[in-house]
Amino acid sequence: MGKQKKGNANAQRNNNAKEMQKRSEQAENNSYAEVEQKKMESE
């Protein structure tokens, strides 16, 4: 038999959603910083 997942499924989905939001915000900030850096280099 497989491993059973214990705990509150709704809480787990909420935690997953929060983690994905953090990652997307971080990726957005990184790409914005790269664009700004390229602007400064070209000036």
ROTI-358239 format. One record per atom (N, C-alpha, C, O): residue in three letters; x, y, z negated; atom name. Coordinates in steps of 0.02 Angstrom, whole numbers, plus 32768, in hexadecimal, padded with zeros to 4 digits. Each point is the difference from the previous one (the first is absolute). Layout:
<atoms>
+-----+------+------+------+------+
| res |   xx |   yy |   zz | atom |
+-----+------+------+------+------+
| ALA |    X |    Y |    Z |   CA |
...
+-----+------+------+------+------+
</atoms>
This chain:
<atoms>
+-----+------+------+------+------+
| res |   xx |   yy |   zz | atom |
+-----+------+------+------+------+
| MET | 8029 | 7FC4 | 8000 |    N |
| MET | 7FD7 | 803C | 8000 |   CA |
| MET | 802B | 803E | 8000 |    C |
| MET | 8038 | 8000 | 7FE6 |    O |
| GLY | 7FAE | 8036 | 8038 |    N |
| GLY | 8026 | 803E | 8005 |   CA |
| GLY | 7FFF | 8029 | 7FC0 |    C |
| GLY | 7FDC | 7FF0 | 7FD1 |    O |
| LYS | 804B | 8043 | 8030 |    N |
| LYS | 8004 | 802D | 7FC7 |   CA |
| LYS | 7FC1 | 802A | 7FFC |    C |
| LYS | 7FEA | 801D | 8032 |    O |
| GLN | 7FF9 | 7FE7 | 7F93 |    N |
| GLN | 7FC4 | 8028 | 7FF7 |   CA |
| GLN | 8013 | 8047 | 7FEA |    C |
| GLN | 802C | 8009 | 7FD6 |    O |
| LYS | 7FB3 | 8028 | 8048 |    N |
| LYS | 800D | 8046 | 7FEE |   CA |
| LYS | 7FD1 | 8014 | 7FC8 |    C |
| LYS | 7FC3 | 7FFC | 8006 |    O |
| LYS | 805A | 8019 | 7FC4 |    N |
| LYS | 7FD8 | 8015 | 7FC6 |   CA |
| LYS | 7FFC | 804C | 7FFE |    C |
| LYS | 8029 | 8022 | 801E |    O |
| GLY | 7FA6 | 7FF7 | 7FC0 |    N |
| GLY | 7FFB | 8048 | 7FF6 |   CA |
| GLY | 7FC8 | 801F | 8027 |    C |
| GLY | 7FDA | 7FDD | 8023 |    O |
| ASN | 8020 | 8064 | 7FD7 |    N |
| ASN | 7FCA | 8026 | 801F |   CA |
| ASN | 8012 | 8010 | 8048 |    C |
| ASN | 802F | 8025 | 800D |    O |
| ALA | 7FAB | 7FBF | 8022 |    N |
| ALA | 800E | 800A | 8047 |   CA |
| ALA | 7FF9 | 804A | 8014 |    C |
| ALA | 8027 | 8019 | 8029 |    O |
| ASN | 7FA9 | 8009 | 7FBA |    N |
| ASN | 7FF5 | 8047 | 8011 |   CA |
| ASN | 803C | 802A | 7FE9 |    C |
| ASN | 8015 | 802E | 8024 |    O |
| ALA | 8005 | 7FC4 | 7FA1 |    N |
| ALA | 8039 | 8025 | 7FE7 |   CA |
| ALA | 803D | 7FF3 | 802C |    C |
| ALA | 8028 | 802E | 800C |    O |
| GLN | 7FE0 | 7F95 | 800C |    N |
| GLN | 8039 | 7FF0 | 802C |   CA |
| GLN | 7FFB | 8026 | 8042 |    C |
| GLN | 8032 | 801A | 8019 |    O |
| ARG | 7F92 | 7FEA | 8004 |    N |
| ARG | 7FF7 | 8026 | 803E |   CA |
| ARG | 800F | 804A | 7FF5 |    C |
| ARG | 801E | 8020 | 802B |    O |
| ASN | 7FCD | 7FFA | 7F9B |    N |
| ASN | 800D | 8046 | 7FF0 |   CA |
| ASN | 804B | 800D | 7FFB |    C |
| ASN | 8019 | 8032 | 801A |    O |
| ASN | 800B | 7FA1 | 7FC4 |    N |
| ASN | 8048 | 8008 | 7FFA |   CA |
| ASN | 8022 | 7FFC | 8044 |    C |
| ASN | 802E | 8026 | 800E |    O |
| ASN | 7FBB | 7FAD | 801E |    N |
| ASN | 801C | 7FFB | 8043 |   CA |
| ASN | 7FF4 | 8040 | 8027 |    C |
| ASN | 802D | 8017 | 8024 |    O |
| ALA | 7F99 | 8006 | 7FD6 |    N |
| ALA | 7FEF | 803E | 8023 |   CA |
| ALA | 802C | 8039 | 7FE8 |    C |
| ALA | 8017 | 8029 | 8028 |    O |
| LYS | 7FF4 | 7FDC | 7F97 |    N |
| LYS | 802B | 8034 | 7FE5 |   CA |
| LYS | 8047 | 7FF9 | 801B |    C |
| LYS | 8020 | 8032 | 8012 |    O |
| GLU | 7FF9 | 7F91 | 7FF0 |    N |
| GLU | 8044 | 7FF4 | 8018 |   CA |
| GLU | 8007 | 8013 | 8049 |    C |
| GLU | 8032 | 801F | 8014 |    O |
| MET | 7F9C | 7FD0 | 8014 |    N |
| MET | 8002 | 8011 | 8048 |   CA |
| MET | 7FFE | 804C | 8009 |    C |
| MET | 8021 | 801B | 802C |    O |
| GLN | 7FB8 | 8008 | 7FAB |    N |
| GLN | 7FFD | 8049 | 8005 |   CA |
| GLN | 8043 | 801F | 7FEF |    C |
| GLN | 8016 | 802F | 8022 |    O |
| LYS | 800B | 7FB8 | 7FAA |    N |
| LYS | 8042 | 801A | 7FEE |   CA |
| LYS | 8032 | 7FF7 | 8039 |    C |
| LYS | 8026 | 802D | 8010 |    O |
| ARG | 7FD8 | 7F97 | 800F |    N |
| ARG | 802F | 7FF2 | 8036 |   CA |
| ARG | 7FF3 | 802D | 803C |    C |
| ARG | 8030 | 8018 | 801F |    O |
| SER | 7F91 | 7FF3 | 7FF2 |    N |
| SER | 7FF1 | 8029 | 803B |   CA |
| SER | 8013 | 8049 | 7FF3 |    C |
| SER | 8019 | 8022 | 802D |    O |
| GLU | 7FDC | 7FF6 | 7F95 |    N |
| GLU | 8014 | 8045 | 7FEF |   CA |
| GLU | 804B | 8007 | 8004 |    C |
| GLU | 801A | 8032 | 8018 |    O |
| GLN | 800A | 7F9C | 7FCF |    N |
| GLN | 8048 | 8003 | 8001 |   CA |
| GLN | 801A | 8000 | 8048 |    C |
| GLN | 802E | 8026 | 8010 |    O |
| ALA | 7FB6 | 7FB0 | 801B |    N |
| ALA | 8015 | 7FFD | 8046 |   CA |
| ALA | 7FF1 | 8042 | 8023 |    C |
| ALA | 8028 | 8018 | 8028 |    O |
| GLU | 7F9F | 8006 | 7FC9 |    N |
| GLU | 7FEE | 8041 | 801E |   CA |
| GLU | 8031 | 8036 | 7FEA |    C |
| GLU | 8016 | 8028 | 802A |    O |
| ASN | 7FFC | 7FD9 | 7F96 |    N |
| ASN | 802F | 8032 | 7FE7 |   CA |
| ASN | 8045 | 7FF6 | 8020 |    C |
| ASN | 8021 | 8031 | 8010 |    O |
| ASN | 7FF4 | 7F91 | 7FF8 |    N |
| ASN | 8041 | 7FF3 | 801F |   CA |
| ASN | 8002 | 8019 | 8047 |    C |
| ASN | 8030 | 8020 | 8015 |    O |
| SER | 7F9C | 7FD2 | 8012 |    N |
| SER | 8000 | 8015 | 8045 |   CA |
| SER | 7FFD | 804D | 8006 |    C |
| SER | 801E | 801D | 802D |    O |
| TYR | 7FBE | 8003 | 7FA6 |    N |
| TYR | 7FFD | 8049 | 7FFF |   CA |
| TYR | 8045 | 801D | 7FF2 |    C |
| TYR | 8014 | 8031 | 8021 |    O |
| ALA | 800F | 7FB3 | 7FAF |    N |
| ALA | 8043 | 8017 | 7FF0 |   CA |
| ALA | 8030 | 7FF8 | 803B |    C |
| ALA | 802A | 802B | 800D |    O |
| GLU | 7FCF | 7F9F | 8017 |    N |
| GLU | 802A | 7FF4 | 803B |   CA |
| GLU | 7FF3 | 8035 | 8035 |    C |
| GLU | 802F | 8019 | 801F |    O |
| VAL | 7F93 | 7FF9 | 7FEC |    N |
| VAL | 7FEE | 8033 | 8032 |   CA |
| VAL | 801E | 8043 | 7FEC |    C |
| VAL | 801C | 8023 | 802A |    O |
| GLU | 7FDD | 7FEE | 7F96 |    N |
| GLU | 801B | 8040 | 7FE8 |   CA |
| GLU | 804D | 8002 | 8007 |    C |
| GLU | 801C | 8033 | 8012 |    O |
| GLN | 8003 | 7F95 | 7FE1 |    N |
| GLN | 8049 | 7FFD | 8005 |   CA |
| GLN | 8016 | 800A | 8049 |    C |
| GLN | 8030 | 8023 | 800D |    O |
| LYS | 7FAC | 7FBE | 8021 |    N |
| LYS | 8010 | 8008 | 8047 |   CA |
| LYS | 7FF7 | 8048 | 8016 |    C |
| LYS | 8027 | 801A | 8028 |    O |
| LYS | 7FA5 | 8007 | 7FBF |    N |
| LYS | 7FF5 | 8047 | 8010 |   CA |
| LYS | 803B | 802A | 7FE9 |    C |
| LYS | 8018 | 802B | 8025 |    O |
| MET | 7FFF | 7FC8 | 7F9E |    N |
| MET | 8037 | 8027 | 7FE5 |   CA |
| MET | 8041 | 7FF3 | 8027 |    C |
| MET | 8028 | 802E | 8009 |    O |
| GLU | 7FE3 | 7F95 | 800C |    N |
| GLU | 803C | 7FF0 | 8026 |   CA |
| GLU | 8001 | 8022 | 8044 |    C |
| GLU | 8034 | 8014 | 8019 |    O |
| SER | 7F91 | 7FF3 | 8006 |    N |
| SER | 7FFC | 801D | 8043 |   CA |
| SER | 8008 | 804C | 7FFF |    C |
| SER | 8010 | 801E | 8034 |    O |
| GLU | 7FE6 | 8002 | 7F93 |    N |
| GLU | 8005 | 804A | 7FFC |   CA |
| GLU | 8047 | 8018 | 7FFD |    C |
| GLU | 800C | 803C | 7FFD |    O |
+-----+------+------+------+------+
</atoms>
